[in-house]
């Protein structure tokens, strides 16, 4: 069979039925819990998981928890509110900022940023990102740091390894603190924590171990982001959420997941990944995607590198 872009698509009705059936079986018969807690951010992944849980358990057995902190976009709350209203679930807001100050998360992060940009202070916006030239050359994943002054002036520098590690380690307090809060609400109710990571995040390591990677159930970890959009449309997730560009919700400067980590639009990344996974040649994938074989190979190499570098994140404790 010739490779086509359409191969990656799923049947949303059939997939939803399978997911709902497995959620019910796993929650009720395997881990023996009474309902589901989902951390909701206004993003499409957590919105889809909440909708699936409502379909599986009923709205009265699902709790949506919003977990904002000082760097979160105000849009997150607005969209999460639309979601819980649409699916008629109970929701709770837990402001994580005091916990993060207690851990010194912002202070530890900012110490590292100031070693690169001494003028940086809390009035600036900040983000880290990867070069977006993956179709131009086979490059390593070397992060850059960008600060944006209150006047809008941007500065970007290659992020030294020591400072990169400290910024990421400090930022990971955000995901790990959120997981603690989700388990608090789950254990209060004898509920399960349901994870919201998709295949792109799970397999390429775009998650924090014992943070947003922690959960009792991970119903969408086998689905490409492309499939998430299909299911979100089928389950009638609010349009504003479906149309929202996926963001990281980690750093104060607005940035997309593509800019921060994936380096390509999902419709290109997912199709090439699917073709490679199903043993199609780079030439055949390239012809369908209207790219050169070298460009396709650059993407495949990037996938392989990320999988290898983050393999430890997917290990159970040894």
N, C-alpha and C positions, 0 to 999 in steps of 0.2 A: 504494500500500500504506500502510495506517495505521501510525503510529508506535507501537511497543510496547517495553516494557522488555526483552523477550526478543531483540530484534534484535541486541543487542551480543554475544550468546553465540556461541561457535564450536563446531565439532565437534572435541572434544579428540583423538580418534583420528586424524582426517585432518590436523589441524594438527601433531600430533607427527610423523607420517610426513613431512610437508613439511619440518619443521625439521631432522629427523635427516638427511634426504637432502641438504639444503642445507649443513648443517654438514660432512658428509663431503666433499662436492664442494669447498667453499671451503677447508677445511683441507688436504686431500690434493692437490687439483689446481690450486688458485689460489695459495695462499700456501705450499704445499709444506712443511708441518710434520708432526711425528710424533705429536703429542698435544695435550692441552689443560690449561692452568692456569686455575683458577677461584678467585677470592678469596671465601671463604665466611664469613658473619657469623651464621648461624643464622636469617636472614631468608628469606622465601618466594621472593624473586627469585633470589638466588644459589643457593638449594637447587634450584629448578627448573632453572636453567642447568646445574648439576652433574649432575642426573639426565638431562637431554637429552644432555650430553656422554658420559656412561656408555653411554647407548643408542646413540649414534652411533659411538663409538670403542672401547668396552669399558673396564671399570674399570681395567685395567692401564695405560691410556694417558691417565688423568686424574689430576691432582694438585689436591687442595684445600688452599688456604693460608689459615690463620686469622691475622688481623692485629690483635690487640687492642692497646689502649693504656690509659693510666691512667683515662680517662673511660668505657671500655667497660663494658657490663653483664656481670656474671658469667654471666647466662643465655645470652649469645652462644656461649660456649665449650661449654656443656652441650648446646645444640641443634645446634651444628655437629658435635660429636662423635657425636651420634645419627645425623646425616646421613651422615657418612663411614662409620660402621659399617654402616648399612643398605645403602649402595651399594658397600661393600667397596673404597673407593679409598684410596690413600696420602694422608696428610695431614701438614702441617708447621705448627707454631706459630711465628710471628715476632712477638715483642714490639716494638711500634713506639715505646714510650715513650722509650727513650734517644735515638733519632733525632729525635723531636719536641722533646726538651729541647735537643738540639744545635742545632736550627733556631731555638730560642727561641719555639716556637709557644705554649706555655702562658704564658710571660712577656709576650709581645706582646699576647695576648688579654686577660690579666688587667690590664695597664696601661689598656686601654680600658674594661674593666668598672669599675675603681676611679674613673675620671673620672665615672661615673654614680652608683656606690655606693661611697664612700670606705672603708666598713667591710669590703668584700669581701676574703676571703682564701681559701686553698685548702681550708679546712674547710667552705666553703659549696658548695652545688650551684647550677648556673646553666643557663639556657636562653634562647633567643630564640624568639619566636613571632609569628604574625600574628593580628589580631582575627578571631574566629570568627562574625562577623555578616554574612556574605556574602549570606544570604537576606533580610536586613533592609534593606540599603542598598547602593548602588553605590559601594564605597569603594576607595581606593588601598591598595597593599600597603605599609603602614608598620609596621615591626617594633617589638616591645616586648621589653625585657630583664627577666627575672625572676631574682632570687637567693633561695635558701632557706637559712636559717641552720641550724647544727647542731641547734638546738632546734625547727626546723620552721617558723619564722616566714618568711613570703613577702613580698617587696616587688617591685613591678612599676612600671616607668617606660617612657614612650616612648623609643625608642633614637635619639639624635641621629645624623645621617647620618655624621659623621666617625667616631664610635665604632662604628657599625654596620659601616662598611667595614673598620675595623681588626680587629674581632672575626672577621668572615667571612674576611678575608685570612689571619689567623693560623690559624684553624680549618682552612682549606683545605690547610695543610701536611699534615694527616692523610691526606686522600685522595691527595695527590700523592706522599707518602712511600710509601703502600701500593702505588701503581702501580709505583714503582721496584722494590719488593721482588718484586712479581709478575713483572716482566720479568726480574729476576735469575734466578728459578727457571725461567722459560720458556726463557731463552737457554741456561741450563745443559744443558737437555734437548732443545733444538731443538723446543720446543713453542710453541703460540700462546696468547696471553692472550685469554680469552673474557669479554666484558663481560656485566654482569648488569642493566643498566638497562632498564626497560620504557618504554612509550610516554608514560605520564604524566610520568616523569622526563625523558625525552629531549626531548619536544616543549615542555614547560613550563619547562625549564631547571633542574630539580632535580638537578643534578650539577655536578661541578667539572671544568672544562676541563683536560685533561692530568692528571686525577686519576681518579675513578671513571668519568669519561666516556671515558677512554683504553682502547683494546682493539684487537685484530686483527679480532675478529668480534663482532657485536652481535646475537645471534639473537632476542632478545625485544623489540627496540626498537620494533617495530610493534604490540605487543600492549598493550591496556589492562590495568590492574591487575585488573579483573574477570576477564579471560581468564587471567591468571596463576593465580588461585585455581582456575579450572576445570582447567587443565593440571596443577597441583600435586595435585589430587585424583585425576586420571586416572593420574598416574605414581606415586601412592602415597607422596608425601612424608610423613614422620612427622607424625602428627596434631598434636603440640605446635607444630610449625612452621606448619602450616596455620591453627591457631587463634590464633597469636600476632598481636597488633595490630602492624602495621608501625611501626617506630620509626626515628629518625634515626641513632642511634649516633654522635653527634658531640659533644653536650654532656652534662655530668655529671648534670643533672637528667633523669629519664626523661620523654620526650615522644614523642607519635605524629607520624607524617608529616603527618597531617591538621592537627594543632595547629601544627606548624612551618611548613607551606608550602601544603598543598592546600586547607585551610579547609572541606572537605566530606567526608562519607563517600564512598568510591570508588563505591559502587553508585548514588549520586545524580550525582556528578560525571561519571562515565563515560557514563551513559545520556544526560545532557544534551549532553555533548560529541559523542557519536555522532550524536544527532539533528541538532545544528547542522551537523556535518560532512557529513551526508547531506541537507542542504537542507530539513529539516522546519521548519515555522513555530514560533515561540515559543509560539503559542497551542496548537498540537497537542502539542508536547512538554509544556507546562504541564498540559494536561488529563490526559495519561497519568501524569505524575509527581505529580499532585495538588498542584501549586504554582500560583502566579499567573504570568501572562506576565512581569510585572516581575521576579519572583524568577528565572525562567529567564534573562532578559536579563542580570541581574546576574552570573550564573555565566558566561554566554558572554562578557561584557565582561572578566571576570577572566581567562578563558582567553586571550583576544586580547591583553590587556596583558602577560601573562607570556610569551607567544610572542614578542611584539615586543621586550620588554625583554631577552630572553635569546637573541635570534637570533644574536648574535655567537658564542655558545658552540658553535653548530652549524656555523659556517663552517670550511672548511679554510683554512690560511694563505693570505693573498692575495699 
